[in-house]
């Protein structure tokens, strides 16, 4: 049992805690987000192909107005999800990227080589395969679709395999998918933005500089970053022609990553506060009526917040909301494609064929081959306990595009038929990639961590 769960334990547990305990344990597993996405995707597909399919389309086209007086912004519900809520998704991705660069798998040059090589191969080869089927065709602009990997699904499958999977393989997968996400973000910013409107872009730039300045001046309150981030960067990007979700990543990069107090000071403070708590202990008196103990408990809580960086706290707070609300809502709104009698004909078009070729073949070839080149050239070594079979299996899992691939599809195409065909190719390829990766990795030798 980890410390957070232990801290939440109570000798006199409320009935509601007993009811919610299995649910709380469920959402802590990495697989749960991927399982939820699968469930929501099935619902979207069933809904879009049911007698109530018109209500599915009508719901997401419902206009939603936000504003005060004459300053209003009106967009369909699906636009608020794709441009608004997904900015929160990209904000969390930005936090993850910054953390990985500062203290994670991407913090040391030697550690960066394999994830960078795998990500580069996993983007270059799929894009090339896609273009080989679509160059000169209307779907040519969709070359960025098969370059993305859905980390929730990929990690979910690894988690389902339990102790067959060494920790080093999970770290490798997280490393290259983080770089993969960064590459996708850059592609969206450069290639999938509309015509640029300069004045809002200037406002976004000034707001970003103010955020950076707030960081350097030591501002740590979330409200500072929320006001400048949403009211300045995000809204200005929305009006500038550059996709608004890029604002999420930029704002994330300005969030302070240093703690207010250091570990030694934290330890000293905690020992002092615990000393006060013990000294004032009166078994017959509840903490509620013991002013000194209540004050000491609050001081411990505040110290616990100060020893964590704002980046760490925000990632811990927002991560579950993104995993269990934003991404499922995005999937529900975007995965509902209508499967007609000519489905075989639909997936036989150049766009879905290019996507399936990129995700199913391009990812496994690119990830495995470029990783092998990096190791062969002596630029890096495989993580401890990881085999080439497992690297190949993870290459298959890299072919699970889903969330980011669907997102790029909506940006790459204007034609509804191309969007539907692209989504069909993504769903089919992601299903086959996940199954293929699981079949390859399930025979991995179990790891005994006690030896």
VOPAGU-2260 file (C-alpha; in pm, 1 decimal, decimal comma):
REM VOPAGU-2260
SITE   aa  ch    i         X         Y         Z
SITE  UNK   A    0       0,0       0,0       0,0
SITE  UNK   A    1     147,2     336,7     -97,7
SITE  UNK   A    2     178,9     636,9     132,6
SITE  UNK   A    3    -106,8     835,9     -21,4
SITE  UNK   A    4    -352,8     549,8      26,5
SITE  UNK   A    5    -217,4     492,3     376,5
SITE  UNK   A    6    -260,3     862,3     456,4
SITE  UNK   A    7    -625,4     839,1     350,2
SITE  UNK   A    8    -692,9     544,7     578,7
SITE  UNK   A    9    -912,1     600,4     881,0
SITE  UNK   A   10    -976,9     379,4    1179,1
SITE  UNK   A   11   -1343,6     485,7    1167,2
SITE  UNK   A   12   -1417,6     474,4     795,5
SITE  UNK   A   13   -1737,2     637,8     678,4
SITE  UNK   A   14   -1988,8     413,2     495,2
SITE  UNK   A   15   -1948,2     616,6     174,7
SITE  UNK   A   16   -1573,9     545,7     181,1
SITE  UNK   A   17   -1645,7     172,8     197,8
SITE  UNK   A   18   -1874,8     199,7    -103,5
SITE  UNK   A   19   -1628,3     410,7    -305,5
SITE  UNK   A   20   -1313,7     221,9    -207,3
SITE  UNK   A   21   -1325,3     -31,2    -496,6
SITE  UNK   A   22   -1387,2     256,4    -740,5
SITE  UNK   A   23   -1094,8     456,7    -600,2
SITE  UNK   A   24    -867,6     155,6    -636,1
SITE  UNK   A   25    -989,0     103,7    -992,9
SITE  UNK   A   26    -907,2     454,7   -1114,8
SITE  UNK   A   27    -553,7     430,6    -973,0
SITE  UNK   A   28    -454,4     164,3   -1223,4
SITE  UNK   A   29    -301,5     282,2   -1546,9
SITE  UNK   A   30    -528,3      51,2   -1743,5
SITE  UNK   A   31    -849,2     213,2   -1622,1
SITE  UNK   A   32    -826,0     518,2   -1849,2
SITE  UNK   A   33    -775,2     298,1   -2154,8
SITE  UNK   A   34   -1058,7      67,8   -2049,6
SITE  UNK   A   35   -1289,2     366,1   -2007,0
SITE  UNK   A   36   -1192,2     497,8   -2351,6
SITE  UNK   A   37   -1275,1     156,9   -2503,2
SITE  UNK   A   38   -1613,0     156,1   -2329,6
SITE  UNK   A   39   -1697,8     511,3   -2440,1
SITE  UNK   A   40   -1586,6     439,5   -2798,0
SITE  UNK   A   41   -1822,0     140,3   -2816,4
SITE  UNK   A   42   -2105,5     359,3   -2685,2
SITE  UNK   A   43   -2029,7     624,3   -2948,7
SITE  UNK   A   44   -2026,5     366,2   -3229,2
SITE  UNK   A   45   -2350,3     202,8   -3110,6
SITE  UNK   A   46   -2519,2     540,9   -3069,8
SITE  UNK   A   47   -2409,6     665,6   -3413,3
SITE  UNK   A   48   -2539,3     346,9   -3578,7
SITE  UNK   A   49   -2863,6     314,9   -3382,0
SITE  UNK   A   50   -3212,6     445,7   -3467,0
SITE  UNK   A   51   -3116,4     746,8   -3252,1
SITE  UNK   A   52   -2818,9     841,7   -3469,5
SITE  UNK   A   53   -2968,3    1181,7   -3551,8
SITE  UNK   A   54   -2965,5    1272,9   -3182,7
SITE  UNK   A   55   -2594,6    1186,2   -3171,3
SITE  UNK   A   56   -2511,1    1436,0   -3446,2
SITE  UNK   A   57   -2754,5    1697,2   -3317,3
SITE  UNK   A   58   -2611,7    1687,1   -2963,7
SITE  UNK   A   59   -2256,7    1775,9   -3066,7
SITE  UNK   A   60   -2376,4    2051,1   -3303,1
SITE  UNK   A   61   -2573,8    2221,6   -3025,6
SITE  UNK   A   62   -2457,5    2585,4   -3009,3
SITE  UNK   A   63   -2307,6    2694,9   -2677,8
SITE  UNK   A   64   -2259,6    3063,1   -2599,4
SITE  UNK   A   65   -2007,7    3186,4   -2344,4
SITE  UNK   A   66   -1957,3    3551,8   -2261,6
SITE  UNK   A   67   -2092,1    3865,7   -2097,8
SITE  UNK   A   68   -2293,1    4134,9   -2276,1
SITE  UNK   A   69   -2167,3    4185,7   -2628,0
SITE  UNK   A   70   -1840,7    3999,8   -2564,0
SITE  UNK   A   71   -1963,6    3651,1   -2647,3
SITE  UNK   A   72   -1813,6    3343,3   -2811,0
SITE  UNK   A   73   -2053,8    3101,3   -2978,1
SITE  UNK   A   74   -1944,2    2759,0   -3102,3
SITE  UNK   A   75   -2100,2    2413,2   -3141,1
SITE  UNK   A   76   -2055,7    2184,3   -2840,6
SITE  UNK   A   77   -1806,4    1964,8   -3028,7
SITE  UNK   A   78   -1588,8    2271,7   -3093,6
SITE  UNK   A   79   -1585,0    2356,9   -2722,7
SITE  UNK   A   80   -1468,8    2002,3   -2655,1
SITE  UNK   A   81   -1207,4    1989,3   -2931,4
SITE  UNK   A   82   -1075,9    2344,7   -2891,8
SITE  UNK   A   83   -1150,4    2404,6   -2523,8
SITE  UNK   A   84   -1140,3    2090,1   -2313,5
SITE  UNK   A   85    -864,9    1939,9   -2526,6
SITE  UNK   A   86    -652,8    2243,6   -2440,7
SITE  UNK   A   87    -662,0    2107,4   -2085,5
SITE  UNK   A   88    -546,0    1771,7   -2221,5
SITE  UNK   A   89    -255,1    1941,6   -2397,7
SITE  UNK   A   90    -181,6    2142,8   -2082,3
SITE  UNK   A   91    -132,1    1818,3   -1888,1
SITE  UNK   A   92      74,9    1679,1   -2176,0
SITE  UNK   A   93     288,4    1993,9   -2153,5
SITE  UNK   A   94     334,9    1940,1   -1780,1
SITE  UNK   A   95     443,2    1580,3   -1847,9
SITE  UNK   A   96     686,9    1692,4   -2116,8
SITE  UNK   A   97     842,1    1953,7   -1885,7
SITE  UNK   A   98     871,4    1704,5   -1599,8
SITE  UNK   A   99    1031,0    1441,0   -1822,0
SITE  UNK   A  100    1281,5    1693,5   -1954,9
SITE  UNK   A  101    1370,8    1819,0   -1606,7
SITE  UNK   A  102    1381,9    1500,3   -1398,9
SITE  UNK   A  103    1251,3    1211,2   -1606,7
SITE  UNK   A  104    1356,9     986,3   -1891,3
SITE  UNK   A  105    1451,3    1285,1   -2107,7
SITE  UNK   A  106    1662,1    1464,0   -1844,4
SITE  UNK   A  107    1998,0    1305,9   -1934,1
SITE  UNK   A  108    2149,0    1288,7   -2285,1
SITE  UNK   A  109    2229,2     919,1   -2253,2
SITE  UNK   A  110    1873,9     840,3   -2141,9
SITE  UNK   A  111    1720,1    1052,3   -2416,3
SITE  UNK   A  112    1875,7     869,9   -2709,0
SITE  UNK   A  113    1653,7     560,3   -2729,8
SITE  UNK   A  114    1319,3     738,8   -2675,5
SITE  UNK   A  115    1421,1    1006,4   -2926,4
SITE  UNK   A  116    1528,4     746,9   -3182,4
SITE  UNK   A  117    1212,0     540,4   -3131,9
SITE  UNK   A  118     987,8     847,0   -3155,6
SITE  UNK   A  119    1167,5     979,0   -3465,3
SITE  UNK   A  120    1135,9     644,7   -3643,3
SITE  UNK   A  121     778,9     606,3   -3517,8
SITE  UNK   A  122     683,9     936,3   -3680,1
SITE  UNK   A  123     895,1     936,5   -3997,9
SITE  UNK   A  124     814,2     587,6   -4129,5
SITE  UNK   A  125     434,5     607,0   -4071,1
SITE  UNK   A  126     416,5     948,8   -4241,6
SITE  UNK   A  127     615,5     813,7   -4535,9
SITE  UNK   A  128     392,8     507,2   -4572,0
SITE  UNK   A  129      80,5     722,3   -4555,8
SITE  UNK   A  130     207,8     951,7   -4829,7
SITE  UNK   A  131     298,1     653,6   -5047,6
SITE  UNK   A  132     -76,2     582,0   -5071,2
SITE  UNK   A  133    -206,3     939,4   -5071,0
SITE  UNK   A  134      48,1    1158,6   -5249,1
SITE  UNK   A  135    -138,3    1364,7   -5507,4
SITE  UNK   A  136    -478,1    1257,5   -5370,7
SITE  UNK   A  137    -730,6    1469,3   -5174,5
SITE  UNK   A  138    -619,4    1300,6   -4849,6
SITE  UNK   A  139    -254,5    1401,2   -4888,0
SITE  UNK   A  140    -279,0    1652,6   -4600,8
SITE  UNK   A  141    -347,5    1371,6   -4352,0
SITE  UNK   A  142      15,3    1255,8   -4336,7
SITE  UNK   A  143      37,5    1356,8   -3969,3
SITE  UNK   A  144    -246,4    1124,6   -3861,3
SITE  UNK   A  145     -49,7     797,1   -3821,5
SITE  UNK   A  146     240,9     967,9   -3645,3
SITE  UNK   A  147      62,9     982,5   -3306,4
SITE  UNK   A  148      39,9     726,7   -3024,6
SITE  UNK   A  149    -230,8     707,6   -2758,2
SITE  UNK   A  150     -36,3     664,5   -2434,8
SITE  UNK   A  151    -344,5     575,0   -2226,9
SITE  UNK   A  152    -431,1     272,3   -2440,5
SITE  UNK   A  153     -67,7     163,0   -2475,6
SITE  UNK   A  154       6,8     183,3   -2102,2
SITE  UNK   A  155    -326,7      20,7   -2029,3
SITE  UNK   A  156    -229,9    -289,1   -2226,5
SITE  UNK   A  157     108,8    -303,2   -2053,3
SITE  UNK   A  158     -62,9    -275,0   -1716,1
SITE  UNK   A  159    -297,6    -562,8   -1804,2
SITE  UNK   A  160       6,8    -783,0   -1866,5
SITE  UNK   A  161     117,3    -738,2   -1504,4
SITE  UNK   A  162     462,9    -851,9   -1396,1
SITE  UNK   A  163     545,2    -991,7   -1738,9
SITE  UNK   A  164     653,1    -639,1   -1827,2
SITE  UNK   A  165     975,3    -496,5   -1679,1
SITE  UNK   A  166     967,6    -142,6   -1546,2
SITE  UNK   A  167    1230,6     -38,7   -1801,5
SITE  UNK   A  168     991,8    -117,6   -2087,3
SITE  UNK   A  169     719,3     103,3   -1937,9
SITE  UNK   A  170     973,3     383,5   -1893,0
SITE  UNK   A  171    1084,8     339,0   -2255,2
SITE  UNK   A  172     723,2     352,8   -2378,5
SITE  UNK   A  173     648,3     665,5   -2173,6
SITE  UNK   A  174     969,7     827,4   -2299,9
SITE  UNK   A  175     906,0     779,5   -2669,9
SITE  UNK   A  176     533,8     859,6   -2648,0
SITE  UNK   A  177     614,3    1187,7   -2469,6
SITE  UNK   A  178     851,2    1278,9   -2755,8
SITE  UNK   A  179     584,2    1154,4   -2996,8
SITE  UNK   A  180     331,3    1390,9   -2836,4
SITE  UNK   A  181     576,2    1679,1   -2862,6
SITE  UNK   A  182     629,3    1603,4   -3231,7
SITE  UNK   A  183     253,7    1590,4   -3291,6
SITE  UNK   A  184     208,5    1923,8   -3112,9
SITE  UNK   A  185     472,2    2088,4   -3332,4
SITE  UNK   A  186     310,4    1942,7   -3644,9
SITE  UNK   A  187     -29,8    2079,1   -3539,2
SITE  UNK   A  188     119,2    2422,5   -3473,8
SITE  UNK   A  189     312,0    2443,4   -3801,4
SITE  UNK   A  190     106,9    2247,4   -4054,9
SITE  UNK   A  191    -250,9    2228,7   -3925,2
SITE  UNK   A  192    -324,8    2587,4   -3829,0
SITE  UNK   A  193    -544,3    2824,9   -4028,8
SITE  UNK   A  194    -442,3    3156,4   -4180,9
SITE  UNK   A  195    -264,2    3354,9   -3912,5
SITE  UNK   A  196    -428,2    3673,0   -3775,5
SITE  UNK   A  197    -150,0    3888,7   -3637,6
SITE  UNK   A  198    -310,9    4108,9   -3363,2
SITE  UNK   A  199    -441,6    3818,6   -3147,7
SITE  UNK   A  200    -108,8    3640,4   -3198,4
SITE  UNK   A  201      72,7    3945,5   -3058,4
SITE  UNK   A  202    -160,4    3941,2   -2755,6
SITE  UNK   A  203     -84,2    3571,2   -2706,5
SITE  UNK   A  204     289,2    3641,7   -2726,8
SITE  UNK   A  205     270,6    3924,3   -2472,3
SITE  UNK   A  206      60,6    3706,9   -2239,2
SITE  UNK   A  207     311,1    3423,9   -2270,3
SITE  UNK   A  208     597,5    3661,8   -2184,4
SITE  UNK   A  209     398,7    3780,3   -1880,8
SITE  UNK   A  210     356,4    3418,4   -1771,2
SITE  UNK   A  211     727,4    3358,6   -1813,3
SITE  UNK   A  212     798,2    3676,2   -1615,6
SITE  UNK   A  213     559,6    3566,6   -1339,7
SITE  UNK   A  214     752,5    3241,1   -1315,6
SITE  UNK   A  215    1086,1    3419,9   -1290,3
SITE  UNK   A  216     950,0    3659,2   -1026,2
SITE  UNK   A  217     837,1    3365,9    -812,2
SITE  UNK   A  218     458,7    3387,1    -861,8
SITE  UNK   A  219     313,0    3052,6    -758,3
SITE  UNK   A  220     -61,3    3106,9    -720,3
SITE  UNK   A  221    -258,7    2909,3    -983,4
SITE  UNK   A  222    -492,7    3205,2   -1038,8
SITE  UNK   A  223    -210,6    3409,0   -1196,3
SITE  UNK   A  224    -143,1    3139,4   -1453,0
SITE  UNK   A  225    -514,2    3064,2   -1506,4
SITE  UNK   A  226    -605,0    3427,4   -1583,1
SITE  UNK   A  227    -310,3    3491,6   -1815,2
SITE  UNK   A  228    -325,0    3142,3   -1963,7
SITE  UNK   A  229    -696,3    3130,8   -2043,5
SITE  UNK   A  230    -777,4    3498,5   -2091,2
SITE  UNK   A  231    -452,6    3582,9   -2266,0
SITE  UNK   A  232    -285,1    3289,3   -2439,6
SITE  UNK   A  233    -572,5    3045,9   -2506,9
SITE  UNK   A  234    -835,0    3297,9   -2616,9
SITE  UNK   A  235    -585,1    3486,9   -2831,9
SITE  UNK   A  236    -469,8    3163,5   -2998,9
SITE  UNK   A  237    -833,7    3073,6   -3063,5
SITE  UNK   A  238    -875,3    3399,6   -3255,7
SITE  UNK   A  239    -531,7    3398,1   -3422,1
SITE  UNK   A  240    -569,9    3095,1   -3649,8
SITE  UNK   A  241    -313,6    2880,9   -3463,7
SITE  UNK   A  242    -497,1    2592,0   -3302,2
SITE  UNK   A  243    -596,0    2686,1   -2948,0
SITE  UNK   A  244    -476,7    2359,2   -2792,5
SITE  UNK   A  245    -116,6    2470,1   -2853,4
SITE  UNK   A  246    -183,9    2732,3   -2586,2
SITE  UNK   A  247    -218,7    2452,6   -2331,7
SITE  UNK   A  248     134,3    2331,4   -2395,1
SITE  UNK   A  249     286,2    2681,4   -2391,6
SITE  UNK   A  250     117,0    2772,3   -2063,2
SITE  UNK   A  251     232,0    2441,9   -1910,3
SITE  UNK   A  252     592,6    2526,5   -1990,8
SITE  UNK   A  253     567,5    2840,3   -1774,6
SITE  UNK   A  254     440,9    2659,7   -1462,6
SITE  UNK   A  255     707,9    2668,5   -1185,3
SITE  UNK   A  256     884,6    2336,7   -1135,8
SITE  UNK   A  257    1070,4    2426,7    -817,4
SITE  UNK   A  258     932,2    2372,3    -468,5
SITE  UNK   A  259     890,8    2662,8    -226,4
SITE  UNK   A  260    1081,5    2481,8      49,2
SITE  UNK   A  261    1356,5    2220,3      24,4
SITE  UNK   A  262    1351,0    1870,2     168,0
SITE  UNK   A  263    1564,9    1950,7     472,2
SITE  UNK   A  264    1345,6    2247,6     564,7
SITE  UNK   A  265    1033,6    2036,7     509,1
SITE  UNK   A  266    1164,0    1762,2     737,2
SITE  UNK   A  267    1249,8    2014,5    1006,8
SITE  UNK   A  268     908,2    2179,9     987,2
SITE  UNK   A  269     720,9    1850,0     997,0
SITE  UNK   A  270     915,6    1732,9    1301,3
SITE  UNK   A  271     835,1    2063,0    1477,4
SITE  UNK   A  272     464,8    2047,9    1394,2
SITE  UNK   A  273     436,6    1681,3    1492,6
SITE  UNK   A  274     608,4    1764,8    1818,8
SITE  UNK   A  275     341,4    2027,8    1890,3
SITE  UNK   A  276      68,1    1783,2    1790,4
SITE  UNK   A  277     198,1    1516,2    2029,0
SITE  UNK   A  278     258,5    1763,4    2309,0
SITE  UNK   A  279     -98,9    1889,2    2293,8
SITE  UNK   A  280    -243,9    1537,8    2263,6
SITE  UNK   A  281    -549,4    1482,0    2483,4
SITE  UNK   A  282    -712,7    1143,6    2406,8
SITE  UNK   A  283   -1053,6    1254,2    2530,0
SITE  UNK   A  284   -1053,4    1576,5    2325,3
SITE  UNK   A  285   -1117,5    1570,1    1947,3
SITE  UNK   A  286    -881,2    1762,0    1720,6
SITE  UNK   A  287   -1176,1    1983,7    1622,8
SITE  UNK   A  288   -1183,4    2139,2    1970,5
SITE  UNK   A  289    -806,8    2135,2    2025,6
SITE  UNK   A  290    -685,1    2460,7    1874,0
SITE  UNK   A  291    -313,7    2378,9    1893,1
SITE  UNK   A  292    -353,0    2033,7    1734,9
SITE  UNK   A  293    -576,6    2171,2    1458,5
SITE  UNK   A  294    -319,7    2442,1    1387,9
SITE  UNK   A  295     -35,5    2186,5    1380,0
SITE  UNK   A  296    -232,8    1960,8    1141,2
SITE  UNK   A  297    -300,2    2255,7     908,2
SITE  UNK   A  298      69,9    2350,6     920,5
SITE  UNK   A  299     163,4    1995,3     815,8
SITE  UNK   A  300     -78,8    2020,6     522,9
SITE  UNK   A  301      60,6    2357,3     410,5
SITE  UNK   A  302     418,3    2230,3     437,0
SITE  UNK   A  303     323,4    1929,1     226,2
SITE  UNK   A  304     196,6    2161,5     -44,8
SITE  UNK   A  305     502,8    2386,0     -31,5
SITE  UNK   A  306     748,8    2096,9     -70,7
SITE  UNK   A  307     574,6    2004,2    -396,5
SITE  UNK   A  308     625,7    2220,3    -703,2
SITE  UNK   A  309     318,4    2383,1    -866,2
SITE  UNK   A  310     391,3    2167,4   -1171,1
SITE  UNK   A  311     370,9    1849,8    -962,9
SITE  UNK   A  312      54,6    1958,7    -780,5
SITE  UNK   A  313    -124,8    2059,8   -1100,1
SITE  UNK   A  314     -32,3    1734,2   -1272,3
SITE  UNK   A  315    -164,6    1535,3    -974,9
SITE  UNK   A  316    -486,6    1738,2    -962,1
SITE  UNK   A  317    -564,7    1767,6   -1333,0
SITE  UNK   A  318    -436,2    1427,0   -1449,2
SITE  UNK   A  319    -742,4    1230,3   -1329,9
SITE  UNK   A  320    -981,6    1492,0   -1472,3
SITE  UNK   A  321    -816,8    1465,8   -1812,8
SITE  UNK   A  322    -797,2    1085,9   -1805,0
SITE  UNK   A  323   -1150,5    1022,8   -1682,9
SITE  UNK   A  324   -1348,5    1318,5   -1815,5
SITE  UNK   A  325   -1179,4    1511,1   -2099,3
SITE  UNK   A  326   -1049,6    1215,7   -2302,3
SITE  UNK   A  327   -1367,6    1002,1   -2269,3
SITE  UNK   A  328   -1581,5    1303,4   -2362,5
SITE  UNK   A  329   -1359,1    1366,3   -2664,2
SITE  UNK   A  330   -1392,2     999,8   -2764,6
SITE  UNK   A  331   -1770,7    1006,1   -2719,8
SITE  UNK   A  332   -1799,4    1316,9   -2939,7
SITE  UNK   A  333   -1556,8    1209,1   -3212,1
SITE  UNK   A  334   -1554,0     827,3   -3235,3
SITE  UNK   A  335   -1915,9     786,8   -3343,8
SITE  UNK   A  336   -1869,0     707,3   -3712,9
SITE  UNK   A  337   -2156,1     560,4   -3910,6
SITE  UNK   A  338   -2076,3     209,2   -4031,2
SITE  UNK   A  339   -2276,0     152,4   -4346,6
SITE  UNK   A  340   -2312,1    -152,8   -4566,9
SITE  UNK   A  341   -2019,0     -38,2   -4781,1
SITE  UNK   A  342   -1775,3     -29,2   -4486,2
SITE  UNK   A  343   -1526,3    -246,9   -4675,1
SITE  UNK   A  344   -1535,2       1,8   -4960,2
SITE  UNK   A  345   -1479,7     289,7   -4715,5
SITE  UNK   A  346   -1167,3     137,3   -4558,0
SITE  UNK   A  347   -1036,2      49,3   -4903,4
SITE  UNK   A  348    -988,9     417,5   -4985,5
SITE  UNK   A  349    -638,7     568,3   -4988,5
SITE  UNK   A  350    -685,0     759,2   -4659,3
SITE  UNK   A  351    -774,6     464,2   -4432,2
SITE  UNK   A  352    -526,8     237,3   -4612,6
SITE  UNK   A  353    -251,9     494,1   -4557,8
SITE  UNK   A  354    -347,9     531,7   -4192,1
SITE  UNK   A  355    -355,3     156,0   -4131,8
SITE  UNK   A  356     -26,2     110,3   -4313,8
SITE  UNK   A  357     130,6     388,1   -4107,2
SITE  UNK   A  358      -1,0     274,8   -3769,7
SITE  UNK   A  359      26,8    -102,7   -3818,5
SITE  UNK   A  360     347,3    -127,0   -4022,3
SITE  UNK   A  361     513,3     211,5   -3991,5
SITE  UNK   A  362     509,9     227,1   -3611,2
SITE  UNK   A  363     648,5    -121,4   -3547,9
SITE  UNK   A  364     915,8     -80,7   -3817,1
SITE  UNK   A  365    1010,5     275,0   -3722,4
SITE  UNK   A  366    1025,3     221,8   -3344,0
SITE  UNK   A  367    1212,2    -108,7   -3359,4
SITE  UNK   A  368    1453,5     -28,5   -3642,3
SITE  UNK   A  369    1554,5     317,6   -3522,3
SITE  UNK   A  370    1600,3     187,7   -3167,3
SITE  UNK   A  371    1819,2     -92,8   -3304,7
SITE  UNK   A  372    2028,2     158,2   -3500,7
SITE  UNK   A  373    2080,6     370,7   -3186,8
SITE  UNK   A  374    2194,0      65,9   -2987,6
SITE  UNK   A  375    2405,6     -67,6   -3274,0
SITE  UNK   A  376    2586,9     266,6   -3301,7
SITE  UNK   A  377    2659,2     264,9   -2929,6
SITE  UNK   A  378    2447,5     571,8   -2856,1
SITE  UNK   A  379    2236,6     388,9   -2598,7
SITE  UNK   A  380    2162,3      51,6   -2441,6
SITE  UNK   A  381    1838,0    -134,2   -2385,6
SITE  UNK   A  382    1684,9     -81,1   -2040,0
SITE  UNK   A  383    1761,9    -351,3   -1784,0
SITE  UNK   A  384    1553,1    -664,5   -1831,5
SITE  UNK   A  385    1413,9    -551,6   -2168,3
SITE  UNK   A  386    1441,4    -776,3   -2475,0
SITE  UNK   A  387    1418,2    -696,5   -2844,1
SITE  UNK   A  388    1092,3    -894,1   -2860,2
SITE  UNK   A  389     948,9    -652,6   -2605,0
SITE  UNK   A  390    1074,9    -350,0   -2797,5
SITE  UNK   A  391     902,5    -491,7   -3105,5
SITE  UNK   A  392     583,2    -547,2   -2905,0
SITE  UNK   A  393     591,3    -188,5   -2782,2
SITE  UNK   A  394     636,7     -81,8   -3144,1
SITE  UNK   A  395     303,9    -248,7   -3214,9
SITE  UNK   A  396     144,6     -65,6   -2921,6
SITE  UNK   A  397     277,2     258,1   -3071,2
SITE  UNK   A  398      30,7     192,5   -3353,5
SITE  UNK   A  399    -260,9     271,2   -3121,8
SITE  UNK   A  400    -327,3     620,9   -3250,3
SITE  UNK   A  401    -680,5     693,6   -3133,4
SITE  UNK   A  402    -707,5    1023,1   -2935,6
SITE  UNK   A  403    -429,1    1225,4   -3098,2
SITE  UNK   A  404    -483,7    1067,1   -3442,7
SITE  UNK   A  405    -855,6    1149,9   -3437,2
SITE  UNK   A  406    -769,7    1500,2   -3321,0
SITE  UNK   A  407    -530,6    1552,3   -3614,3
SITE  UNK   A  408    -787,8    1403,0   -3855,4
SITE  UNK   A  409   -1034,2    1676,0   -3759,2
SITE  UNK   A  410    -767,3    1935,9   -3838,4
SITE  UNK   A  411    -628,8    1778,8   -4154,8
SITE  UNK   A  412    -955,2    1738,7   -4347,2
SITE  UNK   A  413   -1253,2    1960,6   -4421,8
SITE  UNK   A  414   -1445,5    1696,8   -4617,6
SITE  UNK   A  415   -1682,7    1498,5   -4390,9
SITE  UNK   A  416   -1630,7    1181,6   -4596,8
SITE  UNK   A  417   -1252,9    1200,3   -4556,6
SITE  UNK   A  418   -1291,3    1257,7   -4181,8
SITE  UNK   A  419   -1523,1     955,5   -4148,6
SITE  UNK   A  420   -1289,6     737,5   -4357,7
SITE  UNK   A  421    -990,3     853,5   -4153,9
SITE  UNK   A  422   -1161,7     773,0   -3824,7
SITE  UNK   A  423   -1259,5     428,4   -3954,8
SITE  UNK   A  424    -896,3     357,0   -4042,2
SITE  UNK   A  425    -777,5     482,0   -3701,2
SITE  UNK   A  426   -1023,8     269,4   -3504,0
SITE  UNK   A  427    -950,2     -45,1   -3703,6
SITE  UNK   A  428    -572,9       4,3   -3697,3
SITE  UNK   A  429    -571,3      87,3   -3324,2
SITE  UNK   A  430    -770,1    -225,5   -3244,3
SITE  UNK   A  431    -536,8    -446,7   -3449,1
SITE  UNK   A  432    -222,8    -276,2   -3312,0
SITE  UNK   A  433    -337,5    -321,3   -2952,6
SITE  UNK   A  434    -423,3    -686,7   -3010,2
SITE  UNK   A  435     -95,8    -750,8   -3195,0
SITE  UNK   A  436     110,5    -585,6   -2922,1
SITE  UNK   A  437     -67,8    -783,5   -2651,2
SITE  UNK   A  438     -12,4   -1114,9   -2834,2
SITE  UNK   A  439     359,7   -1041,8   -2873,9
SITE  UNK   A  440     413,3    -924,1   -2516,2
SITE  UNK   A  441     194,5   -1174,4   -2331,0
SITE  UNK   A  442     461,2   -1445,7   -2361,9
SITE  UNK   A  443     727,0   -1219,6   -2207,2
SITE  UNK   A  444     901,4   -1382,9   -1915,7
SITE  UNK   A  445     750,9   -1272,8   -1581,3
SITE  UNK   A  446     980,1   -1054,3   -1373,2
SITE  UNK   A  447    1052,8   -1152,6   -1015,8
SITE  UNK   A  448    1124,6    -824,6    -838,0
SITE  UNK   A  449    1216,3    -997,9    -511,3
SITE  UNK   A  450    1542,7   -1140,9    -645,1
